[in-house]
Amino acid sequence: MKRSISFLLLFVAVLFAAGWKLPDMGNLTGSIGSAGKVVDTVSKASRSISEDEEYYVGRAVAAMILDKYAFSTDVNITWYVNLIGKDIALSSDKPNTYNGYHFGILNTEEINAFACPGGTIFISMGMIRMAANEDELAAVLAHEIAHIANRDGISAIKNSRWTEALTVMGTEAAKKYGPQEVAQLVSIFEGSIEDVFKTVVTKGYSRSQEHTADETALKYLEKSGYNPAALIDVLKRLSSRDSSSGGIMQTHPASQDRIENLSGKVPSIKVDPKWLQARSFRFNNTLKK
């Protein structure tokens, strides 16, 4: 029952985000159908998902992830991860999202990280502890930010499903709160969210999407002053782990495959030793290493 209510609230939020208005009972002419409204309905059914709609879908996906994993309340680590993540996001192709970037910690030793559409990123304590330094942690976050910038998560929604949702949203029946249309939209949005959840958490992105996210992450790391080679170091560490251990190893291409894809693509940069020292101190002090 709670889940149905949450999806109902989600689709109502998306309706408003898409420009849906409550009927003006004082303006009878506003409820009269016209050719313009038909054209508007058709155009809505053919457009892509907007950033605010992507945000609401992403929030629902994040809620499903938090239903699966415990959320860490460690203030210091959360602050630290947000500091790094938001710095990299500013150097990304998408420095701003509808409601900004938010980074949360999952209290599990499973080695994993998830990028929800719209800007919410989760990283597990297992992944954080696996990182040997701040640059490696930044590399993981840069990869997830790349997925958001590339809109990989939201692309998991089937085109036919979203077109159906937008068509219903554009009808007068939906605006009059018809129970049949409401039930139809709840079902459509629930299916859309599950499309994304399964891709982000269960099945993983395609091989080409992962490769592109890796390549994009190198650019973000270089631009934000982190060592791009740190991504290779993370992948080498992952390659030594058995895929049966679960987590990121089950949803991503083989680490060696990713390393080979990045061969010859890693830019070489010089990092000021003072910055490296400061990062090392910050990393070890925050994580008590």
N, C-alpha and C positions, 0 to 999 in steps of 0.2 A: 504494500500500500504506500509506504514512504517513498519507494522508488518511483511509482507512478506520479505521485505529487511532485517530486523533484523534476521529472521530465516535463510535466505540465507547466511548472514555473519557468523552466528553461525555454520552452517554445514560446510562451507569452513574452518573455524577455527578448527573444529574437524577433518576434513580431514587431515590438516597439522599436527595436534597433533598425529594422528594415523600413521604418516609416509608417507602420500601421497605427491608425488613430482610433480613439473611441468615437462612436457616431455622435455628431452634434445634433441633439434633438431639437434645437432651436432653429436649425437650418434645413428645412425640408428639401431644398434643391440639392443639398449635398448628398442626399441618398438616392438621387435619380440616376439611373445608369446612363452612360454615354459611350460614344465610340472611343473617346479618349481613354476611358477606364479600361476598355477592352485592349487597347494598344498597350496601356501600362501593365496590364496583367501578363500579356505575351512577353513584354520586355523583361519583366521580373523573372519569368520562368526560364529565360535564356541567359541571364547574367550569372557571373561567378559569385562565390561567397564573399561577402564584404568583411572588412577587418573586425567590425563590432560583432558580427555573427560568428566569425571565427573565434573570437574571444569567449563568447558564451558557450560554444561547443567545447572549447578547450577547458573551461571551468568544469564542465560536466565530466570530461575525461579525467581531469585531475581528481575529482571527487571519487571516481571509480578506482583510481590508483590508490587513494588513501583508504579505500575500503579493503584493499588487498594488503597494503603495507602500513606499519605503524609510522606515525609522524614524529620526528625528533623535535624536542623542545629545547635543545642545546642552543642558547642564545648566541654564544661566542662563535661557534662553528657556522651557524646560520648567517650571522653578520659577515663573517669572513668570506663565505662562499658567495654571498650577494655582492660583496665588494669586488671580488674578482670577476664574477659573471657580468655585472653591469658595466664594468670597465671594458670588457671585451665586446659587449653588445653595442657600445658606443662606436666601436671600430668596425661594426658589421655592416652588411648591405641594408639592414633594417634596424637602425638604432632606436627607433620608436615603434611601439605597438599600441593598439587601442587603449590598453590600461597598463602599459609598461611591462618590463620583465620582472619576474618573481622567481626566486630560487629557494627550494625547500629541501630538507634533508630527510631521507627515509631511514628509520632506525632498524636497519637490517644489515647483516654481514654479507648478503648477496651482493655480488659485484654488478652494479647496473646503474643506468641513468635513463631518464625519459624526458622527451620534449613534447609538451602538450601544445596544441595549436593556440596561437595568440600570445605566447610569452611565458607560460609557466613551465619551469624546468625542475625536475627532481633528480637528486643524486644520492645514492645510498652511502651509508657509513662504510660499507665494505669497499666501495670504489674509492672513497676519500682516503681510507687507510692504505689502500694499495698504492696510491700515488707516493712517489719518493720525494717530491718537492712541489713548490707552488706552480712551476711551469707545467708540470704534468697534470696537475689538477686543472689548470687553465686550459690545457689541451682538450680534456674531456668536456669541459663546459663550452669551449669554442665549437666542438663537433655538434653538440646539442643545439646551440644557437644557430648554427648553419641549417639544421633541419627546420627550425622555425622560419628563418629568413627565406628558405627555399619552399616553404609551405608544404613540406612533405607530409605532415600529419593530416592536414585538411584535405589533401588530394586523395586520401583513402576513401572519402565519402563517394559512393557511387553516383555518377552524374544523373542517372535516372531518378534516384531517390531524392536528390536535392531539387531537381526540376519539378518533381511532383509536389514537394513541400511548398515551393515558391508559387506554383500554380494555385494551390489551395489558399495560400496566404493572400492571393490577389483577388479572390472571389468575394462577392457580397455576402455569400452564405457564411463564410468564416467570420466576417466582420459582425455578423448578427449572432455570434456565439452559438451556432448550431452544434448540438452535441455530437453529431456524426462527424462534422468537420474537425471538432476539437479532438475527438478520439483518433481520427485519421492522422492529424498532425503529431500527436503524442507518439503514435506508432512510428511515424516517419523519422522524427527526431531521435527517438530511442534507437532506431536502426542506424541512423547516421553516426551517433555517438559510439555505438558498438563497432561500427566499421573502423573508426579511428582508434578506439581502445585496442582492438585486436591487432591492428598494425603496429601501434606503438609498443604494446606490452607483450603480446603473444607471438605474432608471426614475424614482426620486424619489417623494416623497410626493404625495398628491392636492393640488389647488389649495386646497381648504378646509382641509386640515391645515396647509399652509404659511401661509395667512392667519391661522389660529388661533395658530400658533407665533409669528408676528410680533406679534400683538396681546398674547399672553401675555408675550413678551419685553419689551414696553414696561412692563408692570407690574413685572417683575423688576428692570429697570434703575432704575425710579423708587424702588422699595423699597430697593435696595442703594446708592442715592446716585449712580448714573451718569445721564448725560443721555439720556433716551429718544430725543431727536431724533437721536442719533448713528446709530440704525438707519436713519433716512431718508437720512442722509449716506452710509452704506455702500451702500444700494440705488441712490442716484443715481450713485455711482461704478461700480457694477456695470452700470447701464443704459447706460453709455457703451461697454461692451465687446460685441463681436460674439459671438453664441451659438455660432458655429463654433469659438470658442476653447476650448470644452470645459469640463470642471469643473462648477462650480455652475450655470453658465449653461444647461447641457443638462438638468439634473435639477430645476430650479426654475421656477415661473411667471415670466413676464417681469417684470423689476424694476419697470417702470413700473406694471404691474398691481398689484404689491404696495404700491407707494407710494400709489396711488389708494385701495386698500383701507384704508390707515392714515390717510387724510385725515380730519382732525377728531378723531382718536383719540389723538394724541400729547400726553401731559400735559406741562405746563410746570413746570419746577422750577428753583430757584435753587441753584447749587453754589458753595460757598465758594471764592473765588479762590485761597486757600492750598492747597485740595485739588487744584484744577486745576493749579496750579504743581507740586505734588508729583507728580501723575500724569504730567505732561509730562516732568519730569526722569526719572522711573522708566522711562517708555516709551522715551524717546530714549537713555537710558543703556544699557538692556537690549538694544535693537535696533540700537544704534550709528547712530541717524539724526541 
